[in-house]
């Protein structure tokens, strides 16, 4: 599966952005989809994930209650709605795909990655 992330940009603290990740391939609905982010000089970290059906969602503590992950299997797209953004949310955001739900936040278990989209939050 090929992934294309979009929707990043520059926003003031407290603002919102919605990221999209469009996937190619007929088997999109069989994949667990995740979002990760990487700030300059830091490791890539887990942000959120959603099960193949959309019925289960998972979040990093740092974004819980502010971010919402969702998917539209008919459109082969996964979304990340980001509200109440903070300067510490500044990073390149990547979407990723894998099968299964074990160790959902483990980066190495994701098989496919998009190219990343920059999110910058100004204070």
Jmol script that loads the backbone (N, CA, C; Angstrom):
load data "model"
ATOM      1  N   UNK A   1       0.847  -1.179   0.000  1.00  0.00           N
ATOM      2  CA  UNK A   1       0.000   0.000   0.000  1.00  0.00           C
ATOM      3  C   UNK A   1       0.894   1.245   0.000  1.00  0.00           C
ATOM      4  N   UNK A   2       0.493   2.257  -0.767  1.00  0.00           N
ATOM      5  CA  UNK A   2       1.219   3.524  -0.799  1.00  0.00           C
ATOM      6  C   UNK A   2       0.401   4.584  -0.087  1.00  0.00           C
ATOM      7  N   UNK A   3       1.092   5.424   0.694  1.00  0.00           N
ATOM      8  CA  UNK A   3       0.416   6.401   1.536  1.00  0.00           C
ATOM      9  C   UNK A   3       0.878   7.806   1.188  1.00  0.00           C
ATOM     10  N   UNK A   4      -0.069   8.735   1.167  1.00  0.00           N
ATOM     11  CA  UNK A   4       0.231  10.133   0.848  1.00  0.00           C
ATOM     12  C   UNK A   4      -0.433  11.020   1.892  1.00  0.00           C
ATOM     13  N   UNK A   5       0.400  11.627   2.744  1.00  0.00           N
ATOM     14  CA  UNK A   5      -0.122  12.502   3.792  1.00  0.00           C
ATOM     15  C   UNK A   5      -0.212  13.938   3.292  1.00  0.00           C
ATOM     16  N   UNK A   6      -1.205  14.656   3.795  1.00  0.00           N
ATOM     17  CA  UNK A   6      -1.380  16.063   3.434  1.00  0.00           C
ATOM     18  C   UNK A   6      -2.120  16.787   4.546  1.00  0.00           C
ATOM     19  N   UNK A   7      -2.191  18.109   4.432  1.00  0.00           N
ATOM     20  CA  UNK A   7      -2.975  18.890   5.370  1.00  0.00           C
ATOM     21  C   UNK A   7      -2.177  19.663   6.401  1.00  0.00           C
ATOM     22  N   UNK A   8      -0.867  19.492   6.401  1.00  0.00           N
ATOM     23  CA  UNK A   8      -0.052  20.225   7.349  1.00  0.00           C
ATOM     24  C   UNK A   8      -0.009  21.707   7.022  1.00  0.00           C
ATOM     25  N   UNK A   9       0.581  22.482   7.941  1.00  0.00           N
ATOM     26  CA  UNK A   9       0.687  23.905   7.716  1.00  0.00           C
ATOM     27  C   UNK A   9       1.110  24.630   8.967  1.00  0.00           C
ATOM     28  N   UNK A  10       0.987  25.946   8.920  1.00  0.00           N
ATOM     29  CA  UNK A  10       1.342  26.807  10.043  1.00  0.00           C
ATOM     30  C   UNK A  10       0.062  27.284  10.710  1.00  0.00           C
ATOM     31  N   UNK A  11      -0.010  27.127  12.024  1.00  0.00           N
ATOM     32  CA  UNK A  11      -1.207  27.515  12.768  1.00  0.00           C
ATOM     33  C   UNK A  11      -0.779  28.101  14.101  1.00  0.00           C
ATOM     34  N   UNK A  12      -1.586  28.997  14.629  1.00  0.00           N
ATOM     35  CA  UNK A  12      -1.297  29.564  15.938  1.00  0.00           C
ATOM     36  C   UNK A  12      -1.713  28.598  17.042  1.00  0.00           C
ATOM     37  N   UNK A  13      -1.075  28.732  18.173  1.00  0.00           N
ATOM     38  CA  UNK A  13      -1.438  27.920  19.334  1.00  0.00           C
ATOM     39  C   UNK A  13      -2.926  28.083  19.627  1.00  0.00           C
ATOM     40  N   UNK A  14      -3.557  26.963  19.925  1.00  0.00           N
ATOM     41  CA  UNK A  14      -4.992  26.952  20.159  1.00  0.00           C
ATOM     42  C   UNK A  14      -5.809  26.673  18.918  1.00  0.00           C
ATOM     43  N   UNK A  15      -5.175  26.694  17.781  1.00  0.00           N
ATOM     44  CA  UNK A  15      -5.866  26.454  16.516  1.00  0.00           C
ATOM     45  C   UNK A  15      -6.028  24.987  16.202  1.00  0.00           C
ATOM     46  N   UNK A  16      -6.550  24.722  15.007  1.00  0.00           N
ATOM     47  CA  UNK A  16      -6.851  23.350  14.581  1.00  0.00           C
ATOM     48  C   UNK A  16      -6.314  23.092  13.178  1.00  0.00           C
ATOM     49  N   UNK A  17      -6.036  21.841  12.916  1.00  0.00           N
ATOM     50  CA  UNK A  17      -5.680  21.362  11.579  1.00  0.00           C
ATOM     51  C   UNK A  17      -6.246  19.968  11.422  1.00  0.00           C
ATOM     52  N   UNK A  18      -6.538  19.590  10.179  1.00  0.00           N
ATOM     53  CA  UNK A  18      -6.916  18.213   9.907  1.00  0.00           C
ATOM     54  C   UNK A  18      -5.955  17.640   8.873  1.00  0.00           C
ATOM     55  N   UNK A  19      -5.288  16.584   9.263  1.00  0.00           N
ATOM     56  CA  UNK A  19      -4.401  15.866   8.355  1.00  0.00           C
ATOM     57  C   UNK A  19      -5.170  14.750   7.674  1.00  0.00           C
ATOM     58  N   UNK A  20      -4.781  14.492   6.433  1.00  0.00           N
ATOM     59  CA  UNK A  20      -5.364  13.385   5.678  1.00  0.00           C
ATOM     60  C   UNK A  20      -4.246  12.490   5.189  1.00  0.00           C
ATOM     61  N   UNK A  21      -4.566  11.223   5.050  1.00  0.00           N
ATOM     62  CA  UNK A  21      -3.623  10.264   4.488  1.00  0.00           C
ATOM     63  C   UNK A  21      -4.395   9.399   3.507  1.00  0.00           C
ATOM     64  N   UNK A  22      -4.092   9.580   2.242  1.00  0.00           N
ATOM     65  CA  UNK A  22      -4.757   8.813   1.191  1.00  0.00           C
ATOM     66  C   UNK A  22      -3.926   7.580   0.868  1.00  0.00           C
ATOM     67  N   UNK A  23      -4.593   6.440   0.768  1.00  0.00           N
ATOM     68  CA  UNK A  23      -3.910   5.181   0.509  1.00  0.00           C
ATOM     69  C   UNK A  23      -4.316   4.615  -0.835  1.00  0.00           C
ATOM     70  N   UNK A  24      -3.362   4.001  -1.501  1.00  0.00           N
ATOM     71  CA  UNK A  24      -3.664   3.293  -2.739  1.00  0.00           C
ATOM     72  C   UNK A  24      -3.817   1.817  -2.423  1.00  0.00           C
ATOM     73  N   UNK A  25      -4.468   1.088  -3.294  1.00  0.00           N
ATOM     74  CA  UNK A  25      -4.600  -0.342  -3.094  1.00  0.00           C
ATOM     75  C   UNK A  25      -5.979  -0.733  -2.609  1.00  0.00           C
ATOM     76  N   UNK A  26      -6.351  -1.955  -2.948  1.00  0.00           N
ATOM     77  CA  UNK A  26      -7.692  -2.427  -2.641  1.00  0.00           C
ATOM     78  C   UNK A  26      -7.832  -2.965  -1.235  1.00  0.00           C
ATOM     79  N   UNK A  27      -6.709  -3.119  -0.521  1.00  0.00           N
ATOM     80  CA  UNK A  27      -6.772  -3.768   0.783  1.00  0.00           C
ATOM     81  C   UNK A  27      -6.663  -2.783   1.938  1.00  0.00           C
ATOM     82  N   UNK A  28      -6.907  -1.507   1.672  1.00  0.00           N
ATOM     83  CA  UNK A  28      -6.773  -0.488   2.721  1.00  0.00           C
ATOM     84  C   UNK A  28      -7.585  -0.854   3.945  1.00  0.00           C
ATOM     85  N   UNK A  29      -8.772  -1.359   3.761  1.00  0.00           N
ATOM     86  CA  UNK A  29      -9.665  -1.613   4.889  1.00  0.00           C
ATOM     87  C   UNK A  29      -9.173  -2.744   5.790  1.00  0.00           C
ATOM     88  N   UNK A  30      -8.153  -3.468   5.373  1.00  0.00           N
ATOM     89  CA  UNK A  30      -7.626  -4.541   6.214  1.00  0.00           C
ATOM     90  C   UNK A  30      -6.507  -4.080   7.133  1.00  0.00           C
ATOM     91  N   UNK A  31      -6.056  -2.833   6.972  1.00  0.00           N
ATOM     92  CA  UNK A  31      -4.907  -2.335   7.716  1.00  0.00           C
ATOM     93  C   UNK A  31      -5.302  -1.511   8.937  1.00  0.00           C
ATOM     94  N   UNK A  32      -4.546  -1.705   9.998  1.00  0.00           N
ATOM     95  CA  UNK A  32      -4.522  -0.731  11.088  1.00  0.00           C
ATOM     96  C   UNK A  32      -3.748   0.479  10.585  1.00  0.00           C
ATOM     97  N   UNK A  33      -4.275   1.670  10.853  1.00  0.00           N
ATOM     98  CA  UNK A  33      -3.625   2.893  10.394  1.00  0.00           C
ATOM     99  C   UNK A  33      -3.173   3.728  11.590  1.00  0.00           C
ATOM    100  N   UNK A  34      -1.994   4.307  11.470  1.00  0.00           N
ATOM    101  CA  UNK A  34      -1.464   5.102  12.563  1.00  0.00           C
ATOM    102  C   UNK A  34      -0.888   6.418  12.089  1.00  0.00           C
ATOM    103  N   UNK A  35      -0.760   7.325  13.036  1.00  0.00           N
ATOM    104  CA  UNK A  35      -0.047   8.592  12.825  1.00  0.00           C
ATOM    105  C   UNK A  35       1.105   8.656  13.823  1.00  0.00           C
ATOM    106  N   UNK A  36       2.246   9.053  13.318  1.00  0.00           N
ATOM    107  CA  UNK A  36       3.421   9.292  14.135  1.00  0.00           C
ATOM    108  C   UNK A  36       3.901  10.712  13.849  1.00  0.00           C
ATOM    109  N   UNK A  37       4.780  11.217  14.692  1.00  0.00           N
ATOM    110  CA  UNK A  37       5.361  12.535  14.431  1.00  0.00           C
ATOM    111  C   UNK A  37       6.823  12.553  14.880  1.00  0.00           C
ATOM    112  N   UNK A  38       7.564  13.429  14.232  1.00  0.00           N
ATOM    113  CA  UNK A  38       8.979  13.565  14.559  1.00  0.00           C
ATOM    114  C   UNK A  38       9.350  15.036  14.583  1.00  0.00           C
ATOM    115  N   UNK A  39       9.744  15.492  15.754  1.00  0.00           N
ATOM    116  CA  UNK A  39      10.216  16.858  15.924  1.00  0.00           C
ATOM    117  C   UNK A  39      11.721  16.884  15.687  1.00  0.00           C
ATOM    118  N   UNK A  40      12.275  18.037  15.353  1.00  0.00           N
ATOM    119  CA  UNK A  40      13.719  18.122  15.105  1.00  0.00           C
ATOM    120  C   UNK A  40      14.529  17.630  16.302  1.00  0.00           C
ATOM    121  N   UNK A  41      15.465  16.741  16.015  1.00  0.00           N
ATOM    122  CA  UNK A  41      16.339  16.230  17.054  1.00  0.00           C
ATOM    123  C   UNK A  41      15.723  15.196  17.968  1.00  0.00           C
ATOM    124  N   UNK A  42      14.517  14.764  17.636  1.00  0.00           N
ATOM    125  CA  UNK A  42      13.831  13.785  18.492  1.00  0.00           C
ATOM    126  C   UNK A  42      13.488  12.529  17.707  1.00  0.00           C
ATOM    127  N   UNK A  43      13.183  11.478  18.459  1.00  0.00           N
ATOM    128  CA  UNK A  43      12.759  10.229  17.844  1.00  0.00           C
ATOM    129  C   UNK A  43      11.338  10.369  17.308  1.00  0.00           C
ATOM    130  N   UNK A  44      11.039   9.580  16.308  1.00  0.00           N
ATOM    131  CA  UNK A  44       9.662   9.529  15.799  1.00  0.00           C
ATOM    132  C   UNK A  44       8.797   8.867  16.860  1.00  0.00           C
ATOM    133  N   UNK A  45       7.670   9.496  17.182  1.00  0.00           N
ATOM    134  CA  UNK A  45       6.832   8.993  18.271  1.00  0.00           C
ATOM    135  C   UNK A  45       5.395   8.749  17.811  1.00  0.00           C
ATOM    136  N   UNK A  46       4.782   7.820  18.482  1.00  0.00           N
ATOM    137  CA  UNK A  46       3.393   7.462  18.211  1.00  0.00           C
ATOM    138  C   UNK A  46       2.456   8.585  18.612  1.00  0.00           C
ATOM    139  N   UNK A  47       1.450   8.827  17.776  1.00  0.00           N
ATOM    140  CA  UNK A  47       0.438   9.829  18.067  1.00  0.00           C
ATOM    141  C   UNK A  47      -0.933   9.179  18.257  1.00  0.00           C
ATOM    142  N   UNK A  48      -1.360   8.404  17.266  1.00  0.00           N
ATOM    143  CA  UNK A  48      -2.691   7.810  17.317  1.00  0.00           C
ATOM    144  C   UNK A  48      -2.772   6.663  16.317  1.00  0.00           C
ATOM    145  N   UNK A  49      -3.745   5.778  16.540  1.00  0.00           N
ATOM    146  CA  UNK A  49      -3.983   4.681  15.608  1.00  0.00           C
ATOM    147  C   UNK A  49      -5.457   4.316  15.621  1.00  0.00           C
ATOM    148  N   UNK A  50      -5.882   3.694  14.529  1.00  0.00           N
ATOM    149  CA  UNK A  50      -7.271   3.255  14.414  1.00  0.00           C
ATOM    150  C   UNK A  50      -7.283   1.863  13.800  1.00  0.00           C
ATOM    151  N   UNK A  51      -8.160   1.015  14.314  1.00  0.00           N
ATOM    152  CA  UNK A  51      -8.269  -0.356  13.816  1.00  0.00           C
ATOM    153  C   UNK A  51      -8.856  -0.375  12.418  1.00  0.00           C
ATOM    154  N   UNK A  52      -8.804  -1.555  11.770  1.00  0.00           N
ATOM    155  CA  UNK A  52      -9.240  -1.660  10.384  1.00  0.00           C
ATOM    156  C   UNK A  52     -10.689  -1.226  10.197  1.00  0.00           C
ATOM    157  N   UNK A  53     -11.520  -1.470  11.187  1.00  0.00           N
ATOM    158  CA  UNK A  53     -12.942  -1.146  11.066  1.00  0.00           C
ATOM    159  C   UNK A  53     -13.260   0.277  11.512  1.00  0.00           C
ATOM    160  N   UNK A  54     -12.304   0.890  12.204  1.00  0.00           N
ATOM    161  CA  UNK A  54     -12.579   2.193  12.797  1.00  0.00           C
ATOM    162  C   UNK A  54     -13.194   2.091  14.178  1.00  0.00           C
ATOM    163  N   UNK A  55     -13.426   0.875  14.634  1.00  0.00           N
ATOM    164  CA  UNK A  55     -14.117   0.686  15.895  1.00  0.00           C
ATOM    165  C   UNK A  55     -13.263   0.905  17.128  1.00  0.00           C
ATOM    166  N   UNK A  56     -11.949   0.827  16.958  1.00  0.00           N
ATOM    167  CA  UNK A  56     -11.040   1.019  18.091  1.00  0.00           C
ATOM    168  C   UNK A  56     -10.023   2.100  17.747  1.00  0.00           C
ATOM    169  N   UNK A  57      -9.811   2.992  18.680  1.00  0.00           N
ATOM    170  CA  UNK A  57      -8.828   4.052  18.490  1.00  0.00           C
ATOM    171  C   UNK A  57      -7.881   4.102  19.688  1.00  0.00           C
ATOM    172  N   UNK A  58      -6.684   4.590  19.443  1.00  0.00           N
ATOM    173  CA  UNK A  58      -5.623   4.601  20.442  1.00  0.00           C
ATOM    174  C   UNK A  58      -4.894   5.941  20.326  1.00  0.00           C
ATOM    175  N   UNK A  59      -4.499   6.491  21.477  1.00  0.00           N
ATOM    176  CA  UNK A  59      -3.850   7.793  21.473  1.00  0.00           C
ATOM    177  C   UNK A  59      -2.677   7.841  22.443  1.00  0.00           C
ATOM    178  N   UNK A  60      -1.686   8.620  22.090  1.00  0.00           N
ATOM    179  CA  UNK A  60      -0.639   8.961  23.042  1.00  0.00           C
ATOM    180  C   UNK A  60      -1.240   9.875  24.106  1.00  0.00           C
ATOM    181  N   UNK A  61      -0.736   9.766  25.308  1.00  0.00           N
ATOM    182  CA  UNK A  61      -1.274  10.592  26.406  1.00  0.00           C
ATOM    183  C   UNK A  61      -1.182  12.079  26.090  1.00  0.00           C
ATOM    184  N   UNK A  62      -0.142  12.456  25.362  1.00  0.00           N
ATOM    185  CA  UNK A  62       0.099  13.879  25.097  1.00  0.00           C
ATOM    186  C   UNK A  62      -0.945  14.502  24.172  1.00  0.00           C
ATOM    187  N   UNK A  63      -1.704  13.668  23.448  1.00  0.00           N
ATOM    188  CA  UNK A  63      -2.682  14.227  22.502  1.00  0.00           C
ATOM    189  C   UNK A  63      -4.113  13.805  22.829  1.00  0.00           C
ATOM    190  N   UNK A  64      -4.249  12.938  23.793  1.00  0.00           N
ATOM    191  CA  UNK A  64      -5.587  12.460  24.164  1.00  0.00           C
ATOM    192  C   UNK A  64      -6.479  13.643  24.508  1.00  0.00           C
ATOM    193  N   UNK A  65      -7.685  13.607  24.056  1.00  0.00           N
ATOM    194  CA  UNK A  65      -8.731  14.630  24.243  1.00  0.00           C
ATOM    195  C   UNK A  65      -8.543  15.843  23.321  1.00  0.00           C
ATOM    196  N   UNK A  66      -7.413  15.947  22.630  1.00  0.00           N
ATOM    197  CA  UNK A  66      -7.214  17.046  21.682  1.00  0.00           C
ATOM    198  C   UNK A  66      -7.248  16.569  20.230  1.00  0.00           C
ATOM    199  N   UNK A  67      -6.767  15.358  19.985  1.00  0.00           N
ATOM    200  CA  UNK A  67      -6.695  14.824  18.627  1.00  0.00           C
ATOM    201  C   UNK A  67      -7.722  13.707  18.462  1.00  0.00           C
ATOM    202  N   UNK A  68      -8.221  13.567  17.243  1.00  0.00           N
ATOM    203  CA  UNK A  68      -9.150  12.489  16.924  1.00  0.00           C
ATOM    204  C   UNK A  68      -8.738  11.838  15.614  1.00  0.00           C
ATOM    205  N   UNK A  69      -8.551  10.532  15.652  1.00  0.00           N
ATOM    206  CA  UNK A  69      -8.234   9.779  14.443  1.00  0.00           C
ATOM    207  C   UNK A  69      -9.514   9.112  13.935  1.00  0.00           C
ATOM    208  N   UNK A  70      -9.663   9.087  12.616  1.00  0.00           N
ATOM    209  CA  UNK A  70     -10.821   8.427  12.017  1.00  0.00           C
ATOM    210  C   UNK A  70     -10.417   7.935  10.640  1.00  0.00           C
ATOM    211  N   UNK A  71     -11.270   7.117  10.048  1.00  0.00           N
ATOM    212  CA  UNK A  71     -10.969   6.600   8.725  1.00  0.00           C
ATOM    213  C   UNK A  71     -12.242   6.461   7.923  1.00  0.00           C
ATOM    214  N   UNK A  72     -12.082   6.515   6.620  1.00  0.00           N
ATOM    215  CA  UNK A  72     -13.179   6.299   5.677  1.00  0.00           C
ATOM    216  C   UNK A  72     -12.699   5.226   4.708  1.00  0.00           C
ATOM    217  N   UNK A  73     -13.129   4.006   4.916  1.00  0.00           N
ATOM    218  CA  UNK A  73     -12.637   2.904   4.088  1.00  0.00           C
ATOM    219  C   UNK A  73     -13.158   2.992   2.645  1.00  0.00           C
ATOM    220  N   UNK A  74     -14.271   3.634   2.461  1.00  0.00           N
ATOM    221  CA  UNK A  74     -14.784   3.808   1.100  1.00  0.00           C
ATOM    222  C   UNK A  74     -13.905   4.765   0.300  1.00  0.00           C
ATOM    223  N   UNK A  75     -13.267   5.696   1.007  1.00  0.00           N
ATOM    224  CA  UNK A  75     -12.403   6.684   0.363  1.00  0.00           C
ATOM    225  C   UNK A  75     -10.914   6.358   0.519  1.00  0.00           C
ATOM    226  N   UNK A  76     -10.596   5.236   1.169  1.00  0.00           N
ATOM    227  CA  UNK A  76      -9.193   4.847   1.396  1.00  0.00           C
ATOM    228  C   UNK A  76      -8.401   5.968   2.071  1.00  0.00           C
ATOM    229  N   UNK A  77      -8.997   6.584   3.074  1.00  0.00           N
ATOM    230  CA  UNK A  77      -8.369   7.731   3.712  1.00  0.00           C
ATOM    231  C   UNK A  77      -8.482   7.632   5.229  1.00  0.00           C
ATOM    232  N   UNK A  78      -7.419   8.052   5.898  1.00  0.00           N
ATOM    233  CA  UNK A  78      -7.426   8.170   7.342  1.00  0.00           C
ATOM    234  C   UNK A  78      -7.162   9.636   7.676  1.00  0.00           C
ATOM    235  N   UNK A  79      -7.797  10.103   8.733  1.00  0.00           N
ATOM    236  CA  UNK A  79      -7.714  11.503   9.122  1.00  0.00           C
ATOM    237  C   UNK A  79      -7.168  11.653  10.537  1.00  0.00           C
ATOM    238  N   UNK A  80      -6.585  12.808  10.794  1.00  0.00           N
ATOM    239  CA  UNK A  80      -6.197  13.166  12.146  1.00  0.00           C
ATOM    240  C   UNK A  80      -6.659  14.607  12.373  1.00  0.00           C
ATOM    241  N   UNK A  81      -7.718  14.746  13.150  1.00  0.00           N
ATOM    242  CA  UNK A  81      -8.215  16.066  13.518  1.00  0.00           C
ATOM    243  C   UNK A  81      -7.463  16.519  14.755  1.00  0.00           C
ATOM    244  N   UNK A  82      -6.795  17.667  14.636  1.00  0.00           N
ATOM    245  CA  UNK A  82      -5.965  18.162  15.731  1.00  0.00           C
ATOM    246  C   UNK A  82      -6.533  19.496  16.211  1.00  0.00           C
ATOM    247  N   UNK A  83      -6.971  19.513  17.451  1.00  0.00           N
ATOM    248  CA  UNK A  83      -7.529  20.728  18.054  1.00  0.00           C
ATOM    249  C   UNK A  83      -6.652  21.191  19.210  1.00  0.00           C
ATOM    250  N   UNK A  84      -6.865  22.417  19.629  1.00  0.00           N
ATOM    251  CA  UNK A  84      -6.116  22.982  20.768  1.00  0.00           C
ATOM    252  C   UNK A  84      -4.621  22.748  20.605  1.00  0.00           C
ATOM    253  N   UNK A  85      -4.121  23.051  19.432  1.00  0.00           N
ATOM    254  CA  UNK A  85      -2.716  22.776  19.136  1.00  0.00           C
ATOM    255  C   UNK A  85      -1.779  23.607  19.999  1.00  0.00           C
ATOM    256  N   UNK A  86      -0.654  22.991  20.324  1.00  0.00           N
ATOM    257  CA  UNK A  86       0.361  23.615  21.170  1.00  0.00           C
ATOM    258  C   UNK A  86       1.679  23.687  20.401  1.00  0.00           C
ATOM    259  N   UNK A  87       2.564  24.596  20.756  1.00  0.00           N
ATOM    260  CA  UNK A  87       3.865  24.661  20.079  1.00  0.00           C
ATOM    261  C   UNK A  87       4.605  23.326  20.117  1.00  0.00           C
ATOM    262  N   UNK A  88       4.430  22.553  21.178  1.00  0.00           N
ATOM    263  CA  UNK A  88       5.117  21.265  21.276  1.00  0.00           C
ATOM    264  C   UNK A  88       4.546  20.214  20.331  1.00  0.00           C
ATOM    265  N   UNK A  89       3.463  20.525  19.646  1.00  0.00           N
ATOM    266  CA  UNK A  89       2.931  19.634  18.619  1.00  0.00           C
ATOM    267  C   UNK A  89       3.658  19.822  17.282  1.00  0.00           C
ATOM    268  N   UNK A  90       4.527  20.803  17.202  1.00  0.00           N
ATOM    269  CA  UNK A  90       5.283  21.062  15.970  1.00  0.00           C
ATOM    270  C   UNK A  90       6.152  19.857  15.622  1.00  0.00           C
ATOM    271  N   UNK A  91       5.975  19.348  14.417  1.00  0.00           N
ATOM    272  CA  UNK A  91       6.696  18.148  13.978  1.00  0.00           C
ATOM    273  C   UNK A  91       6.305  17.838  12.540  1.00  0.00           C
ATOM    274  N   UNK A  92       7.037  16.905  11.961  1.00  0.00           N
ATOM    275  CA  UNK A  92       6.589  16.283  10.713  1.00  0.00           C
ATOM    276  C   UNK A  92       5.713  15.098  11.100  1.00  0.00           C
ATOM    277  N   UNK A  93       4.526  15.042  10.538  1.00  0.00           N
ATOM    278  CA  UNK A  93       3.569  13.987  10.846  1.00  0.00           C
ATOM    279  C   UNK A  93       3.549  12.967   9.721  1.00  0.00           C
ATOM    280  N   UNK A  94       3.624  11.695  10.121  1.00  0.00           N
ATOM    281  CA  UNK A  94       3.653  10.591   9.167  1.00  0.00           C
ATOM    282  C   UNK A  94       2.465   9.667   9.405  1.00  0.00           C
ATOM    283  N   UNK A  95       1.864   9.209   8.328  1.00  0.00           N
ATOM    284  CA  UNK A  95       0.886   8.143   8.473  1.00  0.00           C
ATOM    285  C   UNK A  95       1.567   6.814   8.149  1.00  0.00           C
ATOM    286  N   UNK A  96       1.020   5.758   8.711  1.00  0.00           N
ATOM    287  CA  UNK A  96       1.635   4.448   8.570  1.00  0.00           C
ATOM    288  C   UNK A  96       0.561   3.374   8.614  1.00  0.00           C
ATOM    289  N   UNK A  97       0.893   2.210   8.069  1.00  0.00           N
ATOM    290  CA  UNK A  97      -0.066   1.108   8.002  1.00  0.00           C
ATOM    291  C   UNK A  97       0.575  -0.185   8.453  1.00  0.00           C
ATOM    292  N   UNK A  98      -0.222  -1.049   9.056  1.00  0.00           N
ATOM    293  CA  UNK A  98       0.231  -2.358   9.533  1.00  0.00           C
ATOM    294  C   UNK A  98      -0.984  -3.246   9.671  1.00  0.00           C
ATOM    295  N   UNK A  99      -0.734  -4.519   9.948  1.00  0.00           N
ATOM    296  CA  UNK A  99      -1.807  -5.423  10.323  1.00  0.00           C
ATOM    297  C   UNK A  99      -1.738  -5.677  11.817  1.00  0.00           C
ATOM    298  N   UNK A 100      -2.877  -5.884  12.426  1.00  0.00           N
ATOM    299  CA  UNK A 100      -2.931  -6.224  13.838  1.00  0.00           C
ATOM    300  C   UNK A 100      -2.945  -5.023  14.759  1.00  0.00           C
ATOM    301  N   UNK A 101      -3.130  -5.323  16.045  1.00  0.00           N
ATOM    302  CA  UNK A 101      -3.256  -4.271  17.054  1.00  0.00           C
ATOM    303  C   UNK A 101      -2.298  -4.454  18.227  1.00  0.00           C
ATOM    304  N   UNK A 102      -1.480  -5.490  18.183  1.00  0.00           N
ATOM    305  CA  UNK A 102      -0.538  -5.726  19.284  1.00  0.00           C
ATOM    306  C   UNK A 102       0.534  -4.652  19.270  1.00  0.00           C
ATOM    307  N   UNK A 103       0.870  -4.152  20.476  1.00  0.00           N
ATOM    308  CA  UNK A 103       1.907  -3.114  20.595  1.00  0.00           C
ATOM    309  C   UNK A 103       1.646  -2.005  19.586  1.00  0.00           C
ATOM    310  N   UNK A 104       0.481  -1.422  19.689  1.00  0.00           N
ATOM    311  CA  UNK A 104      -0.011  -0.478  18.694  1.00  0.00           C
ATOM    312  C   UNK A 104       0.899   0.712  18.503  1.00  0.00           C
ATOM    313  N   UNK A 105       1.642   1.121  19.519  1.00  0.00           N
ATOM    314  CA  UNK A 105       2.476   2.312  19.416  1.00  0.00           C
ATOM    315  C   UNK A 105       3.905   2.024  18.969  1.00  0.00           C
ATOM    316  N   UNK A 106       4.217   0.774  18.675  1.00  0.00           N
ATOM    317  CA  UNK A 106       5.590   0.410  18.306  1.00  0.00           C
ATOM    318  C   UNK A 106       5.845   0.711  16.842  1.00  0.00           C
ATOM    319  N   UNK A 107       6.728   1.645  16.602  1.00  0.00           N
ATOM    320  CA  UNK A 107       7.017   2.116  15.246  1.00  0.00           C
ATOM    321  C   UNK A 107       7.471   0.989  14.321  1.00  0.00           C
ATOM    322  N   UNK A 108       8.289   0.091  14.839  1.00  0.00           N
ATOM    323  CA  UNK A 108       8.880  -0.963  14.004  1.00  0.00           C
ATOM    324  C   UNK A 108       7.844  -1.947  13.470  1.00  0.00           C
ATOM    325  N   UNK A 109       6.655  -1.963  14.048  1.00  0.00           N
ATOM    326  CA  UNK A 109       5.628  -2.913  13.614  1.00  0.00           C
ATOM    327  C   UNK A 109       4.776  -2.366  12.468  1.00  0.00           C
ATOM    328  N   UNK A 110       5.027  -1.150  12.061  1.00  0.00           N
ATOM    329  CA  UNK A 110       4.313  -0.575  10.927  1.00  0.00           C
ATOM    330  C   UNK A 110       5.111  -0.859   9.650  1.00  0.00           C
ATOM    331  N   UNK A 111       4.433  -1.356   8.638  1.00  0.00           N
ATOM    332  CA  UNK A 111       5.114  -1.826   7.427  1.00  0.00           C
ATOM    333  C   UNK A 111       5.227  -0.763   6.340  1.00  0.00           C
ATOM    334  N   UNK A 112       4.272   0.133   6.291  1.00  0.00           N
ATOM    335  CA  UNK A 112       4.225   1.115   5.207  1.00  0.00           C
ATOM    336  C   UNK A 112       4.143   2.520   5.802  1.00  0.00           C
ATOM    337  N   UNK A 113       4.842   3.454   5.148  1.00  0.00           N
ATOM    338  CA  UNK A 113       4.913   4.826   5.635  1.00  0.00           C
ATOM    339  C   UNK A 113       4.670   5.817   4.518  1.00  0.00           C
ATOM    340  N   UNK A 114       3.994   6.893   4.868  1.00  0.00           N
ATOM    341  CA  UNK A 114       3.853   8.011   3.950  1.00  0.00           C
ATOM    342  C   UNK A 114       5.056   8.934   4.052  1.00  0.00           C
ATOM    343  N   UNK A 115       5.043   9.997   3.272  1.00  0.00           N
ATOM    344  CA  UNK A 115       6.212  10.862   3.167  1.00  0.00           C
ATOM    345  C   UNK A 115       6.278  11.944   4.235  1.00  0.00           C
ATOM    346  N   UNK A 116       5.221  12.169   4.988  1.00  0.00           N
ATOM    347  CA  UNK A 116       5.239  13.172   6.042  1.00  0.00           C
ATOM    348  C   UNK A 116       4.695  14.513   5.600  1.00  0.00           C
ATOM    349  N   UNK A 117       4.092  15.208   6.540  1.00  0.00           N
ATOM    350  CA  UNK A 117       3.589  16.565   6.294  1.00  0.00           C
ATOM    351  C   UNK A 117       3.936  17.419   7.511  1.00  0.00           C
ATOM    352  N   UNK A 118       4.437  18.616   7.259  1.00  0.00           N
ATOM    353  CA  UNK A 118       4.937  19.472   8.333  1.00  0.00           C
ATOM    354  C   UNK A 118       3.794  20.202   9.023  1.00  0.00           C
ATOM    355  N   UNK A 119       3.799  20.143  10.340  1.00  0.00           N
ATOM    356  CA  UNK A 119       2.865  20.921  11.158  1.00  0.00           C
ATOM    357  C   UNK A 119       3.698  21.846  12.045  1.00  0.00           C
ATOM    358  N   UNK A 120       3.427  23.138  11.960  1.00  0.00           N
ATOM    359  CA  UNK A 120       4.137  24.110  12.769  1.00  0.00           C
ATOM    360  C   UNK A 120       3.117  24.929  13.559  1.00  0.00           C
ATOM    361  N   UNK A 121       3.293  24.939  14.877  1.00  0.00           N
ATOM    362  CA  UNK A 121       2.382  25.669  15.753  1.00  0.00           C
ATOM    363  C   UNK A 121       3.156  26.817  16.392  1.00  0.00           C
ATOM    364  N   UNK A 122       2.731  28.029  16.119  1.00  0.00           N
ATOM    365  CA  UNK A 122       3.414  29.198  16.662  1.00  0.00           C
ATOM    366  C   UNK A 122       2.774  29.622  17.983  1.00  0.00           C
ATOM    367  N   UNK A 123       3.598  30.172  18.853  1.00  0.00           N
ATOM    368  CA  UNK A 123       3.102  30.581  20.174  1.00  0.00           C
ATOM    369  C   UNK A 123       2.628  32.028  20.157  1.00  0.00           C
TER     370      UNK A 123
END
end "model"
wireframe off; spacefill off
backbone 0.3
color backbone group
